[in-house]
Every structure is written in structure tokens, then in C-alpha cells.
Amino acid sequence: MIYPDETLDYYADRFVQLRLARHGITLPQYLANIERCERRALEAEPPLPAQQAVILRLWAEQDTGLAMDTTPSVRVEPHRSDDHQDWRELVARWRAEADAAERPVAHLPRRNGAAIEPLRHHRHPRNGAADFARRKIQ
């Protein structure tokens, strides 16, 4: 469809002002169905990639209980019972277990951070007995 220049300029400016590109809508899509696209402009914009990373980190901290800043403005003593354990104690225990598991391989040489075990055998020189190209098989 061919639009007059004034109409195209008006809707192009409106497209930019409504920030419809952030919703994944192109200008030809907007011109094809203006009402539907303008209703879509009223919806919340999707988060930027940096905002998405922060959202995921906050959700993970909330789900696991490992939030970095958990100090409330008013100091409340934690409720201690036999079936609950402080997450700091768990992290300290896991680190100690990881260190204990790494001690047996700490002396080994490393390649790109991974421990490699040196080979304990040596290559024996060839004496021609296994050279089937030189042997004449009858």
C-alpha cells in the first residue's frame, strides 16, 4: 500500500515515540495493523540483556537463600532449631569438603587448570618385528 508522505512521517514519528521496536514490531507491521500495535505499546517493555542478567541473579539468590545482603535494618536474632541450618555453615562445610577432595591431586601438574597425571610407561623402540609392510606374509 502506498502512503502519502505526511501520513508516513506522522506514523513513523509515532512508531519511534511509542518505542514499538523494543516490542519486536517493525514499521511495516505497525502500518499494517496500527490499532493492535498501539495496544501492544501499552504493555511493559521486555528487559534489556543487562537487566535480564540481574533479574536471573536475584531470582537465583532468592530461591537458594544465598542473597549477598541479607542484613535487615532491624537486627532480628535467627530462630535456631534442630531442623534448620545457617547457610553460611553449609557453604563453609562445602568449601572444606572441596578442599579435602582436591588435596590428593594438588601435587599433580596442571594444564589449563585441570590436573593431569603423568604417564608411567615409556615407548619401546620398534625393532621391525611388528612392521607388517616389510614382512613377507606367505
C-alpha positions in Angstrom: 0.0 0.0 0.0 1.3 3.5 -0.8 1.0 6.1 1.9 1.3 9.9 1.4 4.5 11.4 2.8 2.6 13.3 5.5 0.9 10.1 6.8 4.1 8.1 6.6 6.0 10.8 8.5 3.3 11.0 11.2 3.1 7.2 11.8 6.9 6.9 11.6 7.3 9.5 14.3 4.6 7.8 16.4 6.3 4.4 15.9 9.5 5.9 17.4 7.7 7.7 20.2 5.9 4.5 21.2 9.1 2.6 21.1 7.5 -0.3 19.3 10.8 -1.6 18.0 11.5 -2.7 21.7 8.4 -4.9 21.4 9.7 -6.6 18.3 7.5 -4.8 15.9 8.8 -3.3 12.6 7.4 -0.2 10.9 5.7 -2.2 8.1 4.0 -4.4 10.7 2.9 -1.3 12.6 1.5 0.3 9.4 -0.4 -2.9 8.6 -2.2 -3.0 11.9 -1.9 0.3 13.8 -4.5 -0.3 16.5 -3.2 -3.7 17.6 0.4 -2.4 17.7 -0.5 0.7 19.7 -2.3 -1.6 22.3 0.9 -3.6 22.4 2.8 -0.4 23.2 0.9 -0.1 26.5 2.4 -3.4 27.7 5.6 -3.4 29.7 8.8 -3.4 27.6 10.9 -6.5 27.8 14.1 -6.1 30.0 17.4 -5.2 28.4 20.0 -8.0 28.4 21.9 -6.5 31.4 18.6 -6.2 33.3 17.7 -9.8 32.4 21.0 -11.0 33.9 20.3 -9.1 37.2 16.8 -10.4 37.3 18.1 -14.0 36.9 20.8 -13.5 39.6 18.2 -12.0 42.1 15.8 -14.9 41.4 18.6 -17.4 42.0 19.7 -15.8 45.2 16.1 -15.7 46.4 15.4 -19.3 45.5 18.6 -20.6 47.1 18.6 -18.3 50.1 22.2 -17.2 49.2 21.4 -13.5 48.9 24.5 -11.3 49.3 22.9 -8.6 51.5 20.5 -10.3 53.9 21.0 -7.9 56.9 17.7 -6.4 57.8 17.5 -2.8 59.0 16.4 -4.1 62.4 18.5 -6.8 63.9 16.5 -9.9 64.4 18.1 -13.0 66.0 17.7 -16.0 63.8 15.4 -18.8 65.1 17.6 -21.8 65.8 16.1 -25.3 65.8 17.4 -28.7 65.1 15.9 -29.0 61.6 17.3 -25.6 60.3 20.9 -24.8 59.5 22.6 -21.5 58.7 23.5 -21.2 55.0 27.0 -19.8 56.0 27.7 -23.0 57.8 26.7 -25.1 54.8 28.9 -23.0 52.4 31.9 -23.4 54.8 31.4 -27.1 55.1 31.1 -27.5 51.3 34.3 -25.5 50.8 36.1 -27.7 53.3 34.9 -30.8 51.5 36.0 -29.5 48.2 39.5 -28.6 49.6 39.7 -32.1 51.1 38.8 -33.7 47.8 41.4 -31.7 45.9 44.3 -32.4 48.3 45.2 -35.8 46.8 45.7 -34.3 43.3 47.2 -31.0 44.4 50.8 -32.2 43.7 50.0 -33.1 40.1 51.0 -30.8 37.2 48.2 -28.8 35.7 47.3 -27.9 32.1 44.7 -25.2 31.6 43.7 -25.5 35.3 43.0 -29.2 35.1 45.2 -31.7 36.9 47.0 -34.1 34.6 48.6 -37.3 35.6 52.0 -38.0 34.0 52.3 -41.3 32.2 54.2 -44.1 33.9 55.4 -46.0 30.9 57.8 -45.4 28.1 57.6 -46.1 24.5 59.8 -49.0 23.4 61.7 -48.7 20.2 60.5 -50.6 17.2 62.6 -53.5 16.2 60.9 -54.3 12.9 59.1 -57.4 14.3 55.8 -55.6 14.1 56.4 -54.0 10.7 54.0 -55.9 8.5 54.9 -53.9 5.4 58.4 -55.3 5.5 57.5 -58.8 6.4 56.6 -61.1 3.7 53.4 -62.8 4.7 53.1 -66.2 2.9 
